[in-house]
Amino acid sequence: MAGNEQRVSQSANNQFASDWSRDGRWVLYWEITPGTQRDLWVLPTTPDGKPAPGATPRPYLRTPADESWGRFSPEAPPRWVAYQSNETGRWEVYISAFPEPRGATRISTGGGQYPQWGAGGHELLFVSPDNKLMAVSLKMGADTVQPSTPRELFPLPLVDTGWSPYDTAPDGQRFLVRATPGQAAQ
């Protein structure tokens, strides 16, 4: 049954939700703020989507660089957040610990955007600067992430909307790709 939309956080700044943890306890979003631009924020929630009693949003990553498109790892509760940042001067994909960010590991090697966890949390997908869907196998330790070399899965159609051009099925075996009718992959 569909319900009415309800705003769960208040801010004068633009906010863009990017994920809700599988256990329903966290919402991850990015907010555009003066001075630091795009920052990742988290809000503790109840499984029915309401802010947890007494909960207030808090910054997860707030740096001079832009951070956006955060995605929780699939286990419950989540242990990691994948996100994109331009701290190197171009967009790259990173993974950092959750609930407190520490030990960020760069996943992309030649630029990347729109991270998405593969099935089981042992793979991360992202879009390369030349519009190819890339995959990285992950070896997850207690407090470490060891990424493989990124490998190309397939080229994506060129559709620049400022939003992720793909999504994955829960089993990680199929993709939904945004395309313009009649447009071939470049």
Contact map, one row per residue, 1 for C-alpha under 8 A:
111000000000000000000000000000000000000000000000000000000000000000000000000000000000000000000000000000000000000000000000000000000000000000000000000000000000000000000000000000000000000000
111100000000000000000000000000000000000000000000000000000000000000000000000000000000000000000000000000000000000000000000000000000000000000000000000000000000000000000000000000000000000000
111110000000000000000000000000000000000000000000000000000000000000000000000000000000000000000000000000000000000000000000000000000000000000000000000000000000000000000000000000000000000000
011111000000000000000000000000000000000000000000000000000000000000000000000000000000000000000000000000000000000000000000000000000000000000000000000000000000000000000000000000000000000000
001111100000000000000000000000000000000000000000000000000000000000000000000000000000000000000000000000000000000000000000000000000000000000000000000000000000000000000000000000000000000000
000111110000000000000000000000000000000000000000000000000000000000000000000000000000000000000000000000000000000000000000000000000000000000000000000000000000000000000000000000000000000000
000011111100000000000000000000000000000000000000000000000000000000000000000000000000000000000000000000000000000000000000000000000000000000000000000000000000000000000000000000000000000000
000001111100000000000000000000000000000000000000011000000000000000000000000000000000000000000000000000000000000000000000000000000000000000000000000000000000000000000000000000000000000000
000000111110000000000000000000000000000000000000000000011000000000000000000000000000000000000000000000000000000000000000000000000000000000000000000000000000000000000000000000000000000000
000000111111000000000000000000000000000000000000000000000000000000000000000000000000000000000000000000000000000000000000000000000000000000000000000000000000000000000000000000000000000000
000000001111111000000000000000000000000000000000000000000000000000000000000000000000000000000000000000000000000000000000000000000000000000000000000000000000000000000000000000000000000000
000000000111110000000000000000000000000000000000000000000000000000000000000000000000000000000000000000000000000000000000000000000000000000000000000000000000000000000000000000000000000000
000000000011111000000000000000111000000000000000000000000000000000000000000000000000000000000000000000000000000000000000000000000000000000000000000000000000000000000000000000000000000000
000000000011111100000000000000111000000000000000000000000000000000000000000000000000000000000000000000000000000000000000000000000000000000000000000000000000000000000000000000000000000000
000000000010111110000000000011110000000000000000000000000000000000000000000000000000000000000000000000000000000000000000000000000000000000000000000000000000000000000000000000000000000000
000000000000011111000000000011100000000000000000000000000000000000000000000000000000000000000000000000000000000000000000000000000000000000000000000000000000000000000000000000000000000000
000000000000001111100000001111000000000000000000000000000000000000000000000000000000000000000000000000000000000000000000000000000000000000000000000000000000000000000000000000000000000000
000000000000000111110000001111000000000000000000000000000000000000001110000000000000000000000000000000000000000000000000000000000000000000000000000000000000000000000000000000000000000000
000000000000000011111000001110000000000000000000000000000000000000000111000000000000000000000000000000000000000000000000000000000000000000000000000000000000000000000000000000000000000000
000000000000000001111101111100000000000000000000000000000000000000000001000000000000000000000000000000000000000000000000000000000000000000000000000000000000000000000000000000000000000000
000000000000000000111111111100000000000000000000000000000000000000000001110111000000000000000000000000000000000000000000000000000000000000000000000000000000000000000000000000000000000000
000000000000000000011111100000000000000000000000000000000000000000000000011111000000000000000000000000000000000000000000000000000000000000000000000000000000000000000000000000000000000000
000000000000000000001111110000000000000000000010000000000000000000000000000110000000000000000000000000000000000000000000000000000000000000000000000000000000000000000000000000000000000000
000000000000000000011111111000000000000000001111100000000000000000000000000000000000000000000000000000000000000000000000000000000000000000000000000000000000000000000000000000000000000000
000000000000000000011111111000000000000000011110000000000000000000000000000010000000000000000000000000000000000000000000000000000000000000000000000000000000000000000000000000000000000000
000000000000000000011011111100000000000001111100000000000000000000000000000000000000000000000000000000000000000000000000000000000000000000000000000000000000000000000000000000000000000000
000000000000000011111001111110000000000001111000000000000000000000000000000000000000000000000000000000000000000000000000000000000000000000000000000000000000000000000000000000000000000000
000000000000000011111000011111000000000111100000000000000000000000000111000000000000000000000000000000000000000000000000000000000000000000000000000000000000000000000000000000000000000000
000000000000001111100000001111100000000111000000000000000000000000011100000000000000000000000000000000000000000000000000000000000000000000000000000000000000000000000000000000000000000000
000000000000001111000000000111110000011110000000000000000000000000111100000000000000000000000000000000000000000000000000000000000000000000000000000000000000000000000000000000000000000000
000000000000111100000000000011111000111110000000000000000000000000000000000000000000000000000000000000000000000000000000000000000000000000000000000000000000000000000000000000000000000000
000000000000111000000000000001111101111000000000000000000000000000000000000000000000000000000000000000000000000000000000000000000000000000000000000000000000000000000000000000000000000000
000000000000110000000000000000111111111000000000000000000000000000000000000000000000000000000000000000000000000000000000000000000000000000000000000000000000000000000000000000000000000000
000000000000000000000000000000011111100000000000000000000000000000000000000000000000000000000000000000000000000000000000000000000000000000000000000000000000000000000000000000000000000000
000000000000000000000000000000001111100000000000000000000000000100000000000000000000000000000000000000000000000000000000000000000000000000000000000000000000000000000000000000000000000000
000000000000000000000000000000011111111000000000000000000000011111000000000000000000000000000000000000000000000000000000000000000000000000000000000000000000000000000000000000000000000000
000000000000000000000000000000111111111000000000000000000000000111000000000000000000000000000000000000000000000000000000000000000000000000000000000000000000000000000000000000000000000000
000000000000000000000000000001111001111100000000000000000000010011110000000000000000000000000000000000000000000000000000000000000000000000000000000000000000000000000000000000000000000000
000000000000000000000000000001111001111110000000000000000011111001110000000000000000000000000000000000000000000000000000000000000000000000000000000000000000000000000000000000000000000000
000000000000000000000000000111100000011111000000000000000011110000110100000000000000000000000000000000000000000000000000000000000000000000000000000000000000000000000000000000000000000000
000000000000000000000000000111100000001111100000000000001111100000000000000000000000000000000000000000000000000000000000000000000000000000000000000000000000000000000000000000000000000000
000000000000000000000000011110000000000111110000000000001111000000000000000000000000000000000000000000000000000000000000000000000000000000000000000000000000000000000000000000000000000000
000000000000000000000000011100000000000011111000001000111100000000000000000000000000000000000000000000000000000000000000000000000000000000000000000000000000000000000000000000000000000000
000000000000000000000000111000000000000001111100001100111000000000000000000000000000000000000000000000000000000000000000000000000000000000000000000000000000000000000000000000000000000000
000000000000000000000001111000000000000000111111111100100000000000000000000000000000000000000000000000000000000000000000000000000000000000000000000000000000000000000000000000000000000000
000000000000000000000001110000000000000000011111111100000000000000000000000000000000000000000000000000000000000000000000000000000000000000000000000000000000000000000000000000000000000000
000000000000000000000011100000000000000000001111110000000000000000000000000000000000000000000000000000000000000000000000000000000000000000000000000000000000000000000000000000000000000000
000000000000000000000001000000000000000000001111110000000000000000000000000000000000000000000000000000000000000000000000000000000000000000000000000000000000000000000000000000000000000000
000000000000000000000001000000000000000000001111111000000000000000000000000000000000000000000000000000000000000000000000000000000000000000000000000000000000000000000000000000000000000000
000000010000000000000000000000000000000000001111111100000000000000000000000000000000000000000000000000000000000000000000000000000000000000000000000000000000000000000000000000000000000000
000000010000000000000000000000000000000000111100111111110000000000000000000000000000000000000000000000000000000000000000000000000000000000000000000000000000000000000000000000000000000000
000000000000000000000000000000000000000000011100011111100000000000000000000000000000000000000000000000000000000000000000000000000000000000000000000000000000000000000000000000000000000000
000000000000000000000000000000000000000000000000001111100000000000000000000000000000000000000000000000000000000000000000000000000000000000000000000000000000000000000000000000000000000000
000000000000000000000000000000000000000000000000001111110000000000000000000000000000000000000000000000000000000000000000000000000000000000000000000000000000000000000000000000000000000000
000000000000000000000000000000000000000000111000001111111000000000000000000000000000000000000000000000000000000000000000000000000000000000000000000000000000000000000000000000000000000000
000000001000000000000000000000000000000000110000001001111100000000000000000000000000000000000000000000000000000000000000000000000000000000000000000000000000000000000000000000000000000000
000000001000000000000000000000000000000011110000000000111110000000000000000000000000000000000000000000000000000000000000000000000000000000000000000000000000000000000000000000000000000000
000000000000000000000000000000000000000011100000000000011111000000000000000000000000000000000000000000000000000000000000000000000000000000000000000000000000000000000000000000000000000000
000000000000000000000000000000000000001111000000000000001111110000000000000000000000000000000000000000000000000000000000000000000000000000000000000000000000000000000000000000000000000000
000000000000000000000000000000000000001111000000000000000111110000000000000000000000000000000000001110000000000000000000000000000000000000000000000000000000000000000000000000000000000000
000000000000000000000000000000000000001110000000000000000011111000100000000000000000000000000000000010000000000000000000000000000000000000000000000000000000000000000000000000000000000000
000000000000000000000000000000000001011100000000000000000011111100100000000000000000000000000000000000000000000000000000000000000000000000000000000000000000000000000000000000000000000000
000000000000000000000000000000000001001000000000000000000000111111100000000000000000000000000000000000000000000000000000000000000000000000000000000000000000000000000000000000000000000000
000000000000000000000000000000000011100000000000000000000000011111000000000000000000001000000000000000000000000000000000000000000000000000000000000000000000000000000000000000000000000000
000000000000000000000000000000000001110000000000000000000000001111100000000000000000111000000000000000000000000000000000000000000000000000000000000000000000000000000000000000000000000000
000000000000000000000000000000000001111000000000000000000000001111110000000000000000111000000000000000000000000000000000000000000000000000000000000000000000000000000000000000000000000000
000000000000000000000000000001000000011100000000000000000000111011111100000000000011110000000000000000000000000000000000000000000000000000000000000000000000000000000000000000000000000000
000000000000000000000000000011000000011100000000000000000000000001111100000000000011100000000000000000000000000000000000000000000000000000000000000000000000000000000000000000000000000000
000000000000000001000000000011000000000000000000000000000000000000111110000000000011000000000000000000000000000001100000000000000000000000000000000000000000000000000000000000000000000000
000000000000000001100000000111000000000100000000000000000000000000111111000000001111000000000000000000000000000000100000000000000000000000000000000000000000000000000000000000000000000000
000000000000000001100000000100000000000000000000000000000000000000001111100000001110000000000000000000000000000000111000000000000000000000000000000000000000000000000000000000000000000000
000000000000000000111000000100000000000000000000000000000000000000000111110001111100000000000000000000000000000000001000000000000000000000000000000000000000000000000000000000000000000000
000000000000000000001000000000000000000000000000000000000000000000000011111001111100000000000000000000000000000000001000100000000000000000000000000000000000000000000000000000000000000000
000000000000000000001100000000000000000000000000000000000000000000000001111101000000000000000000000000000000000000001011100000000000000000000000000000000000000000000000000000000000000000
000000000000000000000100000000000000000000000000000000000000000000000000111111100000000000000000000000000000000000000001100000000000000000000000000000000000000000000000000000000000000000
000000000000000000001110000000000000000000000000000000000000000000000000011111100000000000000000000000000000000000000000000000000000000000000000000000000000000000000000000000000000000000
000000000000000000001110100000000000000000000000000000000000000000000000001111100000000000000000000000000000000000000000000000000000000000000000000000000000000000000000000000000000000000
000000000000000000001100000000000000000000000000000000000000000000000001111111111000000000000000011000000000000000000000000000000000000000000000000000000000000000000000000000000000000000
000000000000000000000000000000000000000000000000000000000000000000000001101111111000000000000000111000000000000000000000000000000000000000000000000000000000000000000000000000000000000000
000000000000000000000000000000000000000000000000000000000000000000000001100001111100000000000011111000000000000000000000000000000000000000000000000000000000000000000000000000000000000000
000000000000000000000000000000000000000000000000000000000000000000000111100001111110000000000011110000000000000000000000000000000000000000000000000000000000000000000000000000000000000000
000000000000000000000000000000000000000000000000000000000000000000000111100000011111000000001111000000000000000000111000000000000000000000000000000000000000000000000000000000000000000000
000000000000000000000000000000000000000000000000000000000000000000111110000000001111100000001110000000000000000001100000000000000000000000000000000000000000000000000000000000000000000000
000000000000000000000000000000000000000000000000000000000000000000111100000000000111110000111100000000000000000111100000000000000000000000000000000000000000000000000000000000000000000000
000000000000000000000000000000000000000000000000000000000000000011110000000000000011111101111100000000000000000000000000000000000000000000000000000000000000000000000000000000000000000000
000000000000000000000000000000000000000000000000000000000000000011100000000000000001111111110000000000000000000000000000000000000000000000000000000000000000000000000000000000000000000000
000000000000000000000000000000000000000000000000000000000000000111000000000000000000111111100000000000000000000000000000000000000000000000000000000000000000000000000000000000000000000000
000000000000000000000000000000000000000000000000000000000000000000000000000000000000111111110000000000000000000000000000000000000000000000000000000000000000000000000000000000000000000000
000000000000000000000000000000000000000000000000000000000000000000000000000000000000011111100000000000000000000000000000000000000000000000000000000000000000000000000000000000000000000000
000000000000000000000000000000000000000000000000000000000000000000000000000000000000111111110000000000000000001000000000000000000000000000000000000000000000000000000000000000000000000000
000000000000000000000000000000000000000000000000000000000000000000000000000000000001111111111000000000000000001110000000000000000000000000000000000000000000000000000000000000000000000000
000000000000000000000000000000000000000000000000000000000000000000000000000000000001110101111100000000000111111110000000000000000000000000000000000000000000000000000000000000000000000000
000000000000000000000000000000000000000000000000000000000000000000000000000000000111100000111110000000000111001111100000000001000000000000000000000000000000000000000000000000000000000000
000000000000000000000000000000000000000000000000000000000000000000000000000000000111100000011111000000011111000000000000000000000000000000000000000000000000000000000000000000000000000000
000000000000000000000000000000000000000000000000000000000000000000000000000000011110000000001111100000011110000000000000000000000000000000000000100000000000000000000000000000000000000000
000000000000000000000000000000000000000000000000000000000000000000000000000000011100000000000111110011111000000000000000000000000000000000000000000000000000000000000000000000000000000000
000000000000000000000000000000000000000000000000000000000000000000000000000000111000000000000011111111110000000000000000000000000000000000000010000000000000000000000000000000000000000000
000000000000000000000000000000000000000000000000000000000000000000000000000001111000000000000001111111000000000000000000000000000000000000000000000000000000000000000000000000000000000000
000000000000000000000000000000000000000000000000000000000001000000000000000001110000000000000000111110000000000000000000000000000000000000000000000000000000000000000000000000000000000000
000000000000000000000000000000000000000000000000000000000001000000000000000000000000000000000000111111000000000000000000000000000000000000000000000000000000000000000000000000000000000000
000000000000000000000000000000000000000000000000000000000001100000000000000000000000000000000001111111110000000000000000000000000000000000000000000000000000000000000000000000000000000000
000000000000000000000000000000000000000000000000000000000000000000000000000000000000000000000001110111110000000000000000000000000000000000000000000000000000000000000000000000000000000000
000000000000000000000000000000000000000000000000000000000000000000000000000000000000000000000001100011111000000000000000000000000000000000000001000000000000000000000000000000000000000000
000000000000000000000000000000000000000000000000000000000000000000000000000000000000000000000111100011111100000000000000000000000000000000000000000000000000000000000000000000000000000000
000000000000000000000000000000000000000000000000000000000000000000000000000000000000000000000111000000111110000000000000000000000000000000000000100000000000000000000000000000000000000000
000000000000000000000000000000000000000000000000000000000000000000000000000000000000000000011110000000011111100000000000000000000000000000000000000000000000000000000000000000000000000000
000000000000000000000000000000000000000000000000000000000000000000000000000000000000000000011110000000001111100000000000000000000000000100000000001001000000000000000000000000000000000000
000000000000000000000000000000000000000000000000000000000000000000000000000000000000000000011100000000000111111100000000000000000000000000000000000001000000000000000000000000000000000000
000000000000000000000000000000000000000000000000000000000000000000000000000000000000000000010000000000000111111100000000000000000000000000000000000011000000000000000000000000000000000000
000000000000000000000000000000000000000000000000000000000000000000000000000000000000000000010000000000000001111100000000000000011000000000000000000000000000000000000000000000000000000000
000000000000000000000000000000000000000000000000000000000000000000000000000000000000000001111000000000000001111110000000000000011000000000000000000000000000000000000000000000000000000000
000000000000000000000000000000000000000000000000000000000000000000000000000000000001000000111000000000000001111111100000000001111000000000000000000000000000000000000000000000000000000000
000000000000000000000000000000000000000000000000000000000000000000000000000000000001000000111000000000000000001111100000000001111000000000000000000000000000000000000000000000000000000000
000000000000000000000000000000000000000000000000000000000000000000001000000000000011000000001000000000000000000111110000000011100000000000000000000000000000000000010000000000000000000000
000000000000000000000000000000000000000000000000000000000000000000001110000000000111000000001000000000000000000111111000000111100000000000000000000000000000000000000000000000000000000000
000000000000000000000000000000000000000000000000000000000000000000000010000000000100000000000000000000000000000001111100000111000000000000000000000000000000000000000011000000000000000000
000000000000000000000000000000000000000000000000000000000000000000000011110000000100000000000000000000000000000000111110111110000000000000000000000000000000000000000000000000000000000000
000000000000000000000000000000000000000000000000000000000000000000000000000000000000000000000000000000000000000000011111111110000000000000000000000000000000000000000001011100000000000000
000000000000000000000000000000000000000000000000000000000000000000000000010000000000000000000000000000000000000000001111111000000000000000000000000000000000000000000000011100000000000000
000000000000000000000000000000000000000000000000000000000000000000000000011000000000000000000000000000000000000000000111111000000000000000000000000000000000000000000000000000000000000000
000000000000000000000000000000000000000000000000000000000000000000000000111000000000000000000000000000000000000000001111111100000000000001000000000000000000000000000000000000000000000000
000000000000000000000000000000000000000000000000000000000000000000000000000000000000000000000000000000000000000000001111111100000000000011110000000000000000000000000000000000000000000000
000000000000000000000000000000000000000000000000000000000000000000000000000000000000000000000000000000000000000000001111111110000000001111000000000000000000000000000000000000000000000000
000000000000000000000000000000000000000000000000000000000000000000000000000000000000000000000000000000000000000000111100111111000000001111000000000000000000000000000000000000000000000000
000000000000000000000000000000000000000000000000000000000000000000000000000000000000000000000000000000000000000001111100001111100000111100000000000000000000000000000000000000000000000000
000000000000000000000000000000000000000000000000000000000000000000000000000000000000000000001000000000000000000111110000000111110000111000000000000000000000000000000000000000000000000000
000000000000000000000000000000000000000000000000000000000000000000000000000000000000000000000000000000000000000111100000000011111011110000000000000000000000000000000000000000000000000000
000000000000000000000000000000000000000000000000000000000000000000000000000000000000000000000000000000000000011110000000000001111111110000000000000000000000000000000000000000000000000000
000000000000000000000000000000000000000000000000000000000000000000000000000000000000000000000000000000000000011110000000000000111111000000000000000000000000000000000000000000000000000000
000000000000000000000000000000000000000000000000000000000000000000000000000000000000000000000000000000000000000000000000000000011111000000000000000000000000000000000000000000000000000000
000000000000000000000000000000000000000000000000000000000000000000000000000000000000000000000000000000000000000000000000000000111111100000000000000000000011110000000000000000000000000000
000000000000000000000000000000000000000000000000000000000000000000000000000000000000000000000000000000000000000000000000000000111111110000000000000000011111000000000000000000000000000000
000000000000000000000000000000000000000000000000000000000000000000000000000000000000000000000000000000000000000000000000000011110011111000000000000000011111000000000000000000000000000000
000000000000000000000000000000000000000000000000000000000000000000000000000000000000000000000000000000000000000000000000000011110001111100000000000001111100000000000000000000000000000000
000000000000000000000000000000000000000000000000000000000000000000000000000000000000000000000000000000000000000000000000001111000000111110000000000001111000000000000000000000000000000000
000000000000000000000000000000000000000000000000000000000000000000000000000000000000000000000000000000000010000000000000001110000000011111000000001111100000000000000000000000000000000000
000000000000000000000000000000000000000000000000000000000000000000000000000000000000000000000000000000000000000000000000011100000000001111100000001111000000000000000000000000000000000000
000000000000000000000000000000000000000000000000000000000000000000000000000000000000000000000000000000000000000000000000111100000000000111110000111100000000000000000000000000000000000000
000000000000000000000000000000000000000000000000000000000000000000000000000000000000000000000000000000000000000000000000010000000000000011111000111000000000000000000000000000000000000000
000000000000000000000000000000000000000000000000000000000000000000000000000000000000000000000000000000000000000000000000010000000000000001111111110000000000000000000000000000000000000000
000000000000000000000000000000000000000000000000000000000000000000000000000000000000000000000000000000000000000000000000000000000000000000111111100000000000000000000000000000000000000000
000000000000000000000000000000000000000000000000000000000000000000000000000000000000000000000000000000000000000000000000000000000000000000011111000000000000000000000000000000000000000000
000000000000000000000000000000000000000000000000000000000000000000000000000000000000000000000000100000000000000000000000000000000000000000011111100000000000000000000000000000000000000000
000000000000000000000000000000000000000000000000000000000000000000000000000000000000000000000000000000100000000000000000000000000000000000011111110000000000000000000000000000000000000000
000000000000000000000000000000000000000000000000000000000000000000000000000000000000000000000010000000001000000000000000000000000000000001111011111000000000000000000000000000000000000000
000000000000000000000000000000000000000000000000000000000000000000000000000000000000000000000000000000000000000000000000000000000000000001110001111100000000000000000000000000000000000000
000000000000000000000000000000000000000000000000000000000000000000000000000000000000000000000000000000000010000000000000000000000000000111100000111110000000000000000000000000000000000000
000000000000000000000000000000000000000000000000000000000000000000000000000000000000000000000000000000000000000000000000000000000000000111000000011111000000000000000000000000000000000000
000000000000000000000000000000000000000000000000000000000000000000000000000000000000000000000000000000000000100000000000000000000000000110000000001111100000000000000000000000000000000000
000000000000000000000000000000000000000000000000000000000000000000000000000000000000000000000000000000000011100000000000000000000000011110000000000111110000000000000000000000000000000000
000000000000000000000000000000000000000000000000000000000000000000000000000000000000000000000000000000000000000000000000000000000000011100000000000011111000000000000000000000000000000000
000000000000000000000000000000000000000000000000000000000000000000000000000000000000000000000000000000000000000000000000000000000001111000000000000001111110000000000000000000000000000000
000000000000000000000000000000000000000000000000000000000000000000000000000000000000000000000000000000000000000000000000000000000001111000000000000000111110000000000000000000000000000000
000000000000000000000000000000000000000000000000000000000000000000000000000000000000000000000000000000000000000000000000000000000001110000000000000000011111000000000000000000000000000000
000000000000000000000000000000000000000000000000000000000000000000000000000000000000000000000000000000000000000000000000000000000011100000000000000000011111100000000000000000000000000011
000000000000000000000000000000000000000000000000000000000000000000000000000000000000000000000000000000000000000000000000000000000011100000000000000000000111110000001000000000001000000011
000000000000000000000000000000000000000000000000000000000000000000000000000000000000000000000000000000000000000000000000000000000010000000000000000000000011111000000000000000000111001111
000000000000000000000000000000000000000000000000000000000000000000000000000000000000000000000000000000000000000000000000000000000010000000000000000000000001111100000000000000000010000011
000000000000000000000000000000000000000000000000000000000000000000000000000000000000000000000000000000000000000000000000000000000000000000000000000000000000111110001000000000000111000000
000000000000000000000000000000000000000000000000000000000000000000000000000000000000000000000000000000000000000000000000000000000000000000000000000000000000011111101000000000000000000000
000000000000000000000000000000000000000000000000000000000000000000000000000000000000000000000000000000000000000000000000000000000000000000000000000000000000001111110000000000000000000000
000000000000000000000000000000000000000000000000000000000000000000000000000000000000000000000000000000000000000000000000000000000000000000000000000000000000000111110000000000000000000000
000000000000000000000000000000000000000000000000000000000000000000000000000000000000000000000000000000000000000000000000000000000000000000000000000000000000000111111000000000000000000000
000000000000000000000000000000000000000000000000000000000000000000000000000000000000000000000000000000000000000001000000000000000000000000000000000000000000000011111110000000000000000000
000000000000000000000000000000000000000000000000000000000000000000000000000000000000000000000000000000000000000000000000000000000000000000000000000000000001001100111110000000001110000000
000000000000000000000000000000000000000000000000000000000000000000000000000000000000000000000000000000000000000000000000000000000000000000000000000000000000000000011111000000111100000000
000000000000000000000000000000000000000000000000000000000000000000000000000000000000000000000000000000000000000000010000000000000000000000000000000000000000000000011111100000111000000000
000000000000000000000000000000000000000000000000000000000000000000000000000000000000000000000000000000000000000000010100000000000000000000000000000000000000000000000111111111110000000000
000000000000000000000000000000000000000000000000000000000000000000000000000000000000000000000000000000000000000000000000000000000000000000000000000000000000000000000011111111110000000000
000000000000000000000000000000000000000000000000000000000000000000000000000000000000000000000000000000000000000000000110000000000000000000000000000000000000000000000001111110000000000000
000000000000000000000000000000000000000000000000000000000000000000000000000000000000000000000000000000000000000000000110000000000000000000000000000000000000000000000001111111000000000000
000000000000000000000000000000000000000000000000000000000000000000000000000000000000000000000000000000000000000000000110000000000000000000000000000000000000000000000001111111100000000000
000000000000000000000000000000000000000000000000000000000000000000000000000000000000000000000000000000000000000000000000000000000000000000000000000000000000000000000001111111100000000000
000000000000000000000000000000000000000000000000000000000000000000000000000000000000000000000000000000000000000000000000000000000000000000000000000000000000000000000001101111110000000000
000000000000000000000000000000000000000000000000000000000000000000000000000000000000000000000000000000000000000000000000000000000000000000000000000000000000000000000111100111111000000000
000000000000000000000000000000000000000000000000000000000000000000000000000000000000000000000000000000000000000000000000000000000000000000000000000000000000000000000111100001111100000000
000000000000000000000000000000000000000000000000000000000000000000000000000000000000000000000000000000000000000000000000000000000000000000000000000000000001000000001110000000111110000000
000000000000000000000000000000000000000000000000000000000000000000000000000000000000000000000000000000000000000000000000000000000000000000000000000000000000101000001100000000011111000000
000000000000000000000000000000000000000000000000000000000000000000000000000000000000000000000000000000000000000000000000000000000000000000000000000000000000111000001000000000001111101000
000000000000000000000000000000000000000000000000000000000000000000000000000000000000000000000000000000000000000000000000000000000000000000000000000000000000101000000000000000000111111000
000000000000000000000000000000000000000000000000000000000000000000000000000000000000000000000000000000000000000000000000000000000000000000000000000000000000000000000000000000000011111000
000000000000000000000000000000000000000000000000000000000000000000000000000000000000000000000000000000000000000000000000000000000000000000000000000000000000000000000000000000000001111100
000000000000000000000000000000000000000000000000000000000000000000000000000000000000000000000000000000000000000000000000000000000000000000000000000000000000100000000000000000000011111110
000000000000000000000000000000000000000000000000000000000000000000000000000000000000000000000000000000000000000000000000000000000000000000000000000000000000100000000000000000000000011111
000000000000000000000000000000000000000000000000000000000000000000000000000000000000000000000000000000000000000000000000000000000000000000000000000000000011110000000000000000000000001111
000000000000000000000000000000000000000000000000000000000000000000000000000000000000000000000000000000000000000000000000000000000000000000000000000000000011110000000000000000000000000111
